[in-house]
Amino acid sequence: MKHPTCSDSITRRDFVRATSALATAAVTGGLSNKAQAADATALSSAKSAPPKPAGLTYPHPLLTPADEFRDVSRGTPKPYTLEGEALVQARLTPDAWRLEITPDAATNPAIKDLPSIRKPLVFADGTALDLPGLLDLGRNHGVKFLKAMQCLNIPAPLGQGVWEGVPLREVLRLCGPMRNVRRIYYWGFHNTDPKQIFQSSLSYTQAMETPPGELPAFLAYRLNGEPIPLIRGGPVRMVIPWAHGFKSIKWLQRIVLTNDYKANDTYAEQNNDPESHLKTAAYSNDLPAKIPASQPVLIRGLVISGLSGLKRVEYSLHRGNSNSGPPSADDSEQWIECHLEDPPADWTSVLPSGVSSRQVLGFDPKTGQPTTWPLRYSMVSWFATLDKLPPGKYAVRARAVDLNGFAQPEPRPNQKTGRNALEAKEFEVV
């Protein structure tokens, strides 16, 4: 990708204008009472991050190359390991791919009125939607969106890309009028073992009635301007912009319309919350175990702007290891604002060839600039520099604060609604 990156090291020349006084004030943990009082006075006057150093580059590209996303695929064997005729039989090639849309035939005694649709799309009679048909829909209804993928239970983002496809509502319209449909559930190919089916679901309203300015659930067929590779869930996968990755089912092949009122996601099991939205959360990069005292310490990472948006990222620094600092993110900690990555001045240097920012949801179609930053459901880099740290051991933590004023990990009462714990990164200045 054309977006600049930077290495794991940082020179004093690059960051001489960074936060030396601020960092010194942040290391009050473990010092004498007199030193703590002096440092606390200095810290209280530093309410925001200082100016960014000139010539700064960021550690993570805005777009993750398709082959560099972290893989958390389920099933054995993995679908992307299939080859030759096995791929064709699994309908995982562009020519063989089909999508079936049918009403739910299951019998639930609690459901008195069964769902019905005028025109089911069925494998057996040859009416299932093929890839040329989906691409044809995309010519009039296609959408593009910058989205971060993040698993519900993994403490690191999986990657971010520009996803392109057709809103789910436009695909469902192919089936004509519907009755008694409350939810839509869907799954893709995994293997021939029905016990390994991995499915997710949406309410009918979520699928069909996208509020103005919000982002639709959509069937994606391009990632970063190219056909979605098999390892990323191609030829077609579901992408739910506001949700964790388990909603964005790979290798999509079946959609079922049901009158069942329950969320029937596989991820509803084991105390997961299948309706949780993407959480505003900061994630920290690992640090070298030992850092020379003559070198500023660069702390950095990624932050996802979730449903409630992002106000800022903050860090807290303590002397000693992670066990010697405050056990929770309470008001006794000193939190200092970090820098956020600025939006690129020239999006043509970031976006795939042939993709204009004016075409991407969340950007102003006239100026080609993002209407908010960070874009909702996307991620950007954050960083802070710590200069003139005395020799010793340290533990640093970072957190996001959303637009409602909730500081990570709040307001989620259960980590199974989106893992976002405050993890300490330890290092030693020598």
N, C-alpha and C positions, 0 to 999 in steps of 0.2 A: 504494500500500500504506500501511497505517496505521503501520508501524514508523518511528521517527524517523530522519532523516538529518541531516547537517551539511554545511556548505559547505567550500570548500577553504581558508578562512582560519581563524585561531584568535586570540582576544584574550588579552591578559595576564591580564585579570580571570578568564577561564574557567580558565586553567591556572597561576595563580600558585602553587598548591600542588603543582605537578608537579615534574619531576626536574631542577632547575637544577644542583644539586651533582653529580648523577650524570652529566648531560650534559657538564659541564665536565671530569669525569674521563675521559670517553670520547674526547676529542679529542687524545690523546697523540701520535698520529702526526704527524710533522713539527715537533714542538716541541723545545726544547733538552733535553739529557740531564737537567739538574736539574729542569726542569719535568715531564719525563716521569716521573721517579722520584716526585715529589710527587703527580702525578695518578694514578699507578699505585697508590700507597698509598690514596688516597681510593677508587679503583675497587674495590680488594680488599675493602673493608668494605661494599660495596653488592651484596648477593647476590640481591636480588629487586626487582621493580618497587615503587615507593612507592605510597601510597594514590591512588586515582583521584580526579580533580577532581570537585567537586560539579556536578550538572547536566549531565554529559557526555552527548552524543549521538554516534552512530556514523555513519561516512561511507557505509556500504552497508546497504540494507535486507536483512533476513534472507531475504525472498522477492523474487525478481526478477520483475517483470511479464513476462508471456509475450512481449510484443513488444519487450522490451529484452534478451533473451538474445542473445549473440553468435552469428552464423550461420556455420557452416562446412559447409554442405550441399554434396554432390557432385552431379555430373551436369550435362548441358547438353541442353535447358534445365532449370532447377530445377523440381521438381514443383510448388512453391507458386506458380509463375508461370502455371500452366494455368488456364483459365477455361471456364465453360459446359460444353458437351458433352464437351470434352477431359477435364475432371475426372471426369465420369461414366464415360467409357471407361477411364480410368486407375484406376477404383474408389477415388477419393479423396474422395468425398462420404460422409456418414454412411449414406445409403440404399444406395449402391452398394458400400460396403466389404465385402470378403470375405477370409477367411483359409483357405488351403489347407494341409493337413498330409498328407504322403505319405512312403512309404519311398523311400530312395535307389535309383534305377534304374541308377546308374553302374556300370560294370564295372571293378573294380580287381583285377588278377591276384593281388594279395596278400591279398584278402578272399575267403575260401572260403565263408563263411556269410552269405548276404544277409539284410538286415533285413526284418522283416514286422510288420504291425500289423493288428488285426482290422477296424478301421473307419476307413479313410482318409477325409479330408474333401477333396473334389475340386470344383474349379470346374465342370468339364464336366457332372457329373451333379447339380449343384445341392445337394450336401451340404456345401459349404464353410461355415464359421462366419460368421454375419453379426453386425452390431453389436448388435442386440437380444438375440441369443443370448449374446454376451459380457457385456453388461450384466446379463443374468439370472444368469449365474455370479457376477457381482460382488455380488449381493444376499446371497449366502451365504458367499462366499470373498474378498470384496474386501479390499484392503490399501491403506494410505496411508503415505507415507514422505517425509521431508525429505531431498533429495539434491542435491548440487552436480554440475553437469555440467562436465567438463574434458576437453579434447582431449589426446591423448597427446603431441603435438608443438607445442603452443602455450603460451607463457609467461604465460598469464592465464586465470582461470576464465571459463567461458561464461555462468554464471548458476546460480541455485538456486531450486527450487520444491518444493511439496508435490505429489507425483505419486500418482495413484490408479489402481488397476487390479486385475487378477486374476493370481495366481501362475501362472507357466507350467505348473507341474505339474498344476494343475486343468484347464487347457485340454488338455493332452496326455492326461489321463484320459478325455476324450471319445472317444478312438480305441481304447479297450479295451486288452487285453493286447498286449505287444510282445515280440519276440524279436530277438536279435542287434542291439541298438541300443547303440552306444558313445558316439556324439556326436549333437548336434542343431545343424544350421546353418539360418540364416534370413536372409531379405533382404526388402526392400521395393521399391516402385515407384520407379524413377528416370526412365526413358524407354524407348523401344522398342529401344534399342541394347543387345544382350546383353553387349557388351564393357564396358559401364558398370555392370553389376550390382555392388553393394557389399554384401557379406555378412559375417556374423560367426558365431560358434559357441560352444557350451558342451558340457561333458561331460554325459552322461546323469545322473550323480550330482549335479552342480551344479544341474541343472534339477529333479530329482525329490526329492532328500533334503536339504532345508534343515535344518541343525542348529538345535536349540532356541535361541532368542534371536538367531539370525542372520536376515538379510533375504533374501527369495526373489527370483529373477528373475521379472519379471512383465510382462504386457501392459498398458500404461497407456492410459487413455482420458480422463483428466482431469488438468489442470495448474492448481494454485492454485484448485481448486474449480470450474473451467469446462472444457468440452470442449477437448481439445488443438487449438489452431489449426493450420491446414495448414502454416504456416511452421515450426512446432515439431515436425512429424512426424505430425500427426493425419490421419485420425481415430484411428488406433491405432499406437503404437510400442512397441518392446521397451524396457524399462528394466532394466539390470543394476546394482543398487545399488553393488556393490563395484568396478566397472570404470570405465575411461575411456570417453569418449563413443562410440568406434567400436563398442563392444559394444551400445549402446542404439540399435539400428537404427530409423530413421524410416520412416514410411509402410509399416509391416509388412504383408506379404501372403502370404508363403510360409514354411513350416517344413518341413524335410526331415530325416528320421531316418536315420542312417547307421551302418554297422558299421565305417566307416573310423576308424582310430585317430589320424589326424592332425588338428591344428587347421587348418581350411580357411578361416580368415578372410582377407578381402582384405588386412587390415592385417598379415598374417604376412609380407608382402613388404617389401622395402627396409629390412631389418634391424630392423623393429618387433617387439616382443614381444607376441604376441596374448593371452598369459595374464597379463600384468602387472596387478596390482590398483591401484586408485587410490592415489596416493602422498601421504603426509603432506608438505605443502609450504606455505611462506609465499610470498606474492606482494605486491610493493610498488607502491603508487601512485606516479605521477610527482610530482615536486616543482617548484615555481616555480624558474626559473633564478636569480632573485635574491630574497633575503629580507632585510628591514630588521633591523639588529642589535637594535632595540628590540622586536622581535616574537619570541616563542618559535617554534621550528620544530617543526611537527607532522609526524611520519613515521607512515605508516599503510598498511594494506592488508588483504588477506584471507588466511586460512589454511584449508586443507582438512585435515580429519582423515581420513586414509586407513586402510588395513588395519591398521596398527600403532598407531593412535590418536595423540593429541597430548599432549605434556607441557607444552610452552611454546613461545613465539616469542621470539627474541633479535635484537638489532641490533648492528652493529659500525660505528663511525664513524672516519673517517680524515681528516686534513688533506690537502689537495691533491685532484687528480682521481683517477679510478678506477685509473689506471695507477700511481699512487704508493703505493697500499696493498698489503698482502700479496696475492699472486696466488691463494691458495687458502684455504679455510676450515680452517686448521690451528690448533694449540694456541697459536700466538703471538698470535692475535687476542684482543682484549678483547670479549667478548660479554656484553650486558646484557639482562636480561629485559624484555619488553614487557607491556603490559596486553592482556588478552583481553576481548572483549565478554561481558558476563554474560547468562545466559538471561533472557528477559523475565519480569517478575513476573506479567504478565497476558497469556497467550497468545491471548486473544480479540482483542487489539489487533493481532495479527500474522497469525494464520491466517485463511484465507478464511471468509466468512460460511457458517455451517452445518457447519464442520469443527471438531470438538473435539480438543484435544490428547490426550484420553484414547483417541481412535481411531487415533492415529498411532503406527506402530511405532517403538520406541525410547523411548516415554513410558510412565510408570507409569499403567496404566488406572484406578487409584483416585485418585491425586493429580493426574494430568494434567501432571506435571513430568518433564523428561527424566531418564532413568536414568543417563546420562553426559553430560558437556559438555566440548567440543562433541560433538554426536551423530556417531557414526561415519559417514563418507562425506558429511558436511555441511561447510559452511564458515561461519566467523564473522569479524568484524572484529578487527583488532589495532591498537594504536597506541603510540607513545611521544612524549614532548615533550622537546625540547632547548632549554634556556634559557641565556641569557647566553653564547652562542657568540661568540668573538672574530671580527672581520671576517676573511674569507678564503674559500678554496674548500674544499669538503668532498665526500666520497663516503661514502654509507651503504649498507649491505647488511643484509638480514634473512634469517633462516633459521628453520625449524621443527625441533624436537627431538621425536622420537616416544617412545612409552612404553617402547621397548627401549633408549633412550639414543642412538639414531642421530641425528646432526645432518645436516640437508639439506646436500648432495644424497645422502649415504649413506642406505641401503646399495646403491642402484642403480648397477651398474657401467657402465651404458649409458644415455645420455639417451633412447634410443628405447624405454625401458621407462617413460617418464613424465618429460617435460621439467621439471626443477626446479633449474636452475642458479642460483647465487647472483649475481644481477644488481645492479650498483651503480647507485644513483641519485645524480646529482651536483647540487649547488646552491652558491650563493655567498652568504655573509652580507656585507651592505654597510652 
